[in-house]
Amino acid sequence: MSHRIRVYPHNDLFNLAHYQREGIRNKLNNGDKNGLKLDCLSCLISLAFTVEALVNFVGHKKVPNWKERDSYKDKMKKICAVSGCEYDQNVGLNKTLWDLKVLRDSVAHGKPIELETKVKSREELREKMQCSWDKNLMPEYVESTYEVVKEFECFLFDNCKISIGETLTSAVSIGK
């Protein structure tokens, strides 16, 4: 029997981010801070992957000759064009999405940091030892970023006239 299969990873990735966000919320409710920054990092990485998958999904559906390997900026410009807005990485929703992309790239392409420094306190030492993404590893930042990604998804689907049913991974029998 033949089937038409459609696999859309943005759903799995967004579900992963949702699961991670719920874990963060549960830890906060239970007063458990053990590994909380790692949970935040995991969720933010999942959200970054979700945005990439959403952009590729909408591009595949709505942009003629979509090129998945184009740069992030080029893809965002094309996606924004088909959804009726202009892309500016420094403004509003797009700023948060850009910051998420930068965080993702910093983690994915992590570079060693080696330096010599003098410090007067353990706090100063901790500051010197931070990675660029450490400042974002807060539950509040995760919550607000999650909401921005959700808003972006809704914006794209609404403005590109994509129903939720069209976004789901599925298999349909097409005969023998």
C-alpha positions as CSV (number, residue, x, y, z in Angstrom):
1,M,0.0,0.0,0.0
2,S,1.3,3.5,-0.9
3,H,1.3,6.4,1.5
4,R,2.0,10.1,1.3
5,I,4.1,11.0,4.3
6,R,4.7,14.5,5.6
7,V,7.2,15.0,8.4
8,Y,7.3,18.5,9.9
9,P,10.0,18.7,12.6
10,H,8.9,22.1,13.9
11,N,6.2,20.5,15.9
12,D,8.5,18.0,17.6
13,L,11.0,20.8,18.4
14,F,8.3,23.1,19.8
15,N,6.9,20.2,21.8
16,L,10.4,19.6,23.2
17,A,10.8,23.3,24.1
18,H,7.3,23.2,25.8
19,Y,8.4,20.1,27.8
20,Q,11.6,21.8,28.9
21,R,9.7,24.9,29.8
22,E,7.3,22.9,31.9
23,G,10.3,21.3,33.7
24,I,11.7,24.7,34.5
25,R,8.3,25.8,35.8
26,N,8.0,22.7,38.0
27,K,11.5,23.3,39.4
28,L,10.6,26.9,40.2
29,N,7.4,25.8,41.9
30,N,9.3,23.2,44.0
31,G,12.1,25.6,44.9
32,D,14.6,23.4,43.1
33,K,17.4,25.3,41.4
34,N,19.5,22.3,40.7
35,G,20.5,22.4,37.0
36,L,18.1,25.2,36.3
37,K,20.5,27.1,34.1
38,L,21.2,24.0,32.1
39,D,17.4,23.5,31.7
40,C,17.1,27.1,30.5
41,L,20.0,26.5,28.0
42,S,18.3,23.3,26.7
43,C,15.0,25.1,26.2
44,L,16.6,28.1,24.4
45,I,18.4,25.8,22.0
46,S,15.2,23.9,21.3
47,L,13.5,27.2,20.6
48,A,16.2,28.3,18.2
49,F,15.9,25.0,16.4
50,T,12.1,25.5,16.4
51,V,12.4,28.8,14.7
52,E,14.7,27.4,12.0
53,A,12.3,24.5,11.4
54,L,9.3,26.9,11.2
55,V,11.1,29.1,8.7
56,N,12.0,26.1,6.6
57,F,8.5,24.7,6.8
58,V,6.8,28.0,5.7
59,G,9.5,28.6,3.1
60,H,9.0,25.1,1.7
61,K,5.2,25.7,1.5
62,K,5.1,29.4,0.4
63,V,8.4,30.5,-1.2
64,P,9.1,29.5,-4.8
65,N,12.5,27.8,-5.2
66,W,13.1,27.8,-1.4
67,K,16.7,27.2,-0.5
68,E,17.1,25.7,3.0
69,R,20.8,26.4,2.9
70,D,20.4,30.1,2.5
71,S,21.6,32.4,5.3
72,Y,19.3,33.0,8.2
73,K,18.9,36.7,7.2
74,D,18.0,35.8,3.6
75,K,15.5,33.2,4.7
76,M,13.9,35.6,7.2
77,K,13.6,38.3,4.6
78,K,11.9,35.9,2.2
79,I,9.6,34.5,5.0
80,C,8.7,38.0,6.1
81,A,8.0,39.1,2.5
82,V,5.5,36.2,2.0
83,S,3.8,36.9,5.3
84,G,3.4,40.6,4.6
85,C,6.0,42.3,6.8
86,E,9.5,43.7,6.6
87,Y,12.4,41.9,8.3
88,D,14.5,44.1,10.7
89,Q,16.6,42.1,13.1
90,N,16.9,45.0,15.4
91,V,13.1,45.6,16.1
92,G,10.4,43.8,18.1
93,L,9.8,40.1,17.6
94,N,12.6,39.8,15.0
95,K,15.1,41.2,17.6
96,T,14.3,38.4,20.0
97,L,14.5,35.8,17.2
98,W,17.9,37.2,16.1
99,D,19.2,37.1,19.7
100,L,18.0,33.5,19.9
101,K,19.9,32.7,16.7
102,V,23.0,34.4,18.0
103,L,22.8,32.3,21.2
104,R,22.3,29.1,19.2
105,D,25.3,29.9,17.0
106,S,27.5,30.7,20.1
107,V,26.6,27.4,21.6
108,A,26.9,25.4,18.4
109,H,30.3,27.0,17.5
110,G,31.6,27.3,21.0
111,K,35.1,28.7,21.1
112,P,37.6,28.4,24.0
113,I,38.2,31.5,26.1
114,E,41.6,31.8,27.6
115,L,42.7,34.9,29.4
116,E,44.7,36.1,32.4
117,T,43.0,38.6,34.7
118,K,43.2,39.9,38.2
119,V,40.0,39.9,40.2
120,K,39.1,41.1,43.7
121,S,36.3,38.8,44.5
122,R,34.8,35.4,43.6
123,E,31.9,37.3,42.0
124,E,34.3,39.1,39.7
125,L,36.0,35.7,38.9
126,R,32.6,34.2,38.0
127,E,31.8,37.1,35.7
128,K,35.1,36.6,33.9
129,M,34.4,32.9,33.4
130,Q,30.9,33.4,31.8
131,C,30.1,32.3,28.3
132,S,28.2,34.8,26.1
133,W,24.9,33.0,26.6
134,D,25.0,32.9,30.4
135,K,23.2,36.2,30.8
136,N,20.1,34.6,29.1
137,L,19.9,31.5,31.3
138,M,17.0,32.8,33.4
139,P,13.5,31.3,33.6
140,E,12.0,34.7,32.8
141,Y,14.0,35.0,29.6
142,V,13.0,31.5,28.6
143,E,9.3,32.3,29.2
144,S,9.4,35.5,27.2
145,T,11.4,33.9,24.3
146,Y,9.0,31.0,24.2
147,E,6.1,33.4,23.9
148,V,7.8,35.3,21.1
149,V,8.4,32.0,19.2
150,K,4.7,31.1,19.7
151,E,3.7,34.6,18.4
152,F,6.0,34.2,15.4
153,E,4.5,30.8,14.6
154,C,0.9,32.2,14.8
155,F,1.9,35.2,12.7
156,L,3.4,33.1,10.0
157,F,0.5,30.6,9.9
158,D,-2.2,33.3,9.9
159,N,-0.6,35.6,7.4
160,C,0.5,32.8,5.1
161,K,-2.9,31.2,5.3
162,I,-1.6,27.9,6.7
163,S,-4.1,25.9,8.8
164,I,-2.9,24.0,11.8
165,G,-4.0,20.7,10.1
166,E,-1.5,21.5,7.3
167,T,1.4,21.7,9.8
168,L,1.0,18.3,11.3
169,T,3.2,15.3,10.6
170,S,1.0,12.8,8.8
171,A,0.7,9.7,6.6
172,V,-2.2,9.2,4.2
173,S,-2.9,6.1,2.2
174,I,-3.0,6.8,-1.5
175,G,-3.8,3.3,-2.8
176,K,-2.0,0.2,-3.7
